[in-house]
């Protein structure tokens, strides 16, 4: 894989903590950033796929005999 350098600007206290964090795990800051970005993008992709599956289920929901119309009120449902 080809790599490209990028410039990242972080507040000094965060950068200091990040360096310590990376060193304590014997990892480079680059590898940690790569992991973090990959995780964020992967999670976003998973959420999009889950949303698409959910919307597909809604669009293809079986008819439950209502003809798509709600014929009851909240009070009807909570009648005691």
C-alpha positions as CSV (number, residue, x, y, z in Angstrom):
1,X,0.0,0.0,0.0
2,X,1.2,3.4,-0.8
3,X,1.3,5.9,2.0
4,X,1.1,9.7,1.9
5,X,2.1,12.1,4.5
6,X,-0.5,14.5,5.9
7,X,-0.2,17.3,8.3
8,X,-2.2,17.1,11.5
9,X,-2.6,19.9,13.9
10,X,-3.4,19.0,17.5
11,X,-3.5,21.0,20.7
12,X,-0.2,20.6,22.6
13,X,-1.6,18.8,25.6
14,X,-3.4,16.3,23.5
15,X,-0.3,15.7,21.4
16,X,1.7,15.1,24.5
17,X,-0.8,12.6,25.9
18,X,-1.1,10.9,22.5
19,X,2.7,10.4,22.3
20,X,2.7,8.9,25.8
21,X,-0.3,6.7,24.9
22,X,1.4,5.4,21.7
23,X,4.7,4.8,23.5
24,X,3.1,2.9,26.3
25,X,1.5,0.5,23.8
26,X,4.8,0.3,21.8
27,X,3.0,1.7,18.7
28,X,3.5,4.6,16.4
29,X,1.2,7.5,16.4
30,X,0.7,6.8,12.7
31,X,-0.5,3.2,13.3
32,X,-2.8,4.3,16.1
33,X,-4.3,7.0,13.8
34,X,-4.7,4.5,11.0
35,X,-6.5,2.1,13.3
36,X,-8.8,4.9,14.7
37,X,-9.7,6.2,11.3
38,X,-10.4,2.7,9.9
39,X,-12.6,2.0,12.9
40,X,-14.6,5.2,12.5
41,X,-15.1,4.6,8.8
42,X,-16.0,0.9,9.4
43,X,-18.6,1.8,12.1
44,X,-20.1,4.4,9.8
45,X,-20.4,1.8,7.0
46,X,-22.0,-0.7,9.4
47,X,-24.5,1.9,10.5
48,X,-25.4,2.7,6.9
49,X,-25.9,-1.0,6.1
50,X,-28.0,-1.5,9.2
51,X,-30.2,1.5,8.3
52,X,-30.6,0.2,4.8
53,X,-31.6,-3.2,6.0
54,X,-34.1,-1.7,8.4
55,X,-35.7,0.6,5.7
56,X,-35.9,-2.4,3.3
57,X,-37.8,-4.4,6.0
58,X,-40.2,-1.5,6.5
59,X,-40.8,-1.1,2.8
60,X,-41.4,-4.9,2.4
61,X,-43.4,-5.4,5.6
62,X,-46.2,-7.9,5.3
63,X,-49.7,-6.7,5.3
64,X,-51.2,-7.1,8.8
65,X,-54.8,-6.7,7.7
66,X,-54.9,-2.9,8.2
67,X,-54.6,-1.9,4.6
68,X,-51.9,0.5,5.7
69,X,-54.4,2.5,7.8
70,X,-54.3,3.0,11.6
71,X,-57.9,2.7,12.8
72,X,-57.3,3.0,16.5
73,X,-56.4,5.8,18.9
74,X,-53.9,5.9,21.7
75,X,-56.8,5.9,24.1
76,X,-58.2,2.7,22.5
77,X,-54.8,1.0,23.1
78,X,-54.6,2.2,26.7
79,X,-58.2,1.5,27.7
80,X,-58.4,-0.1,31.1
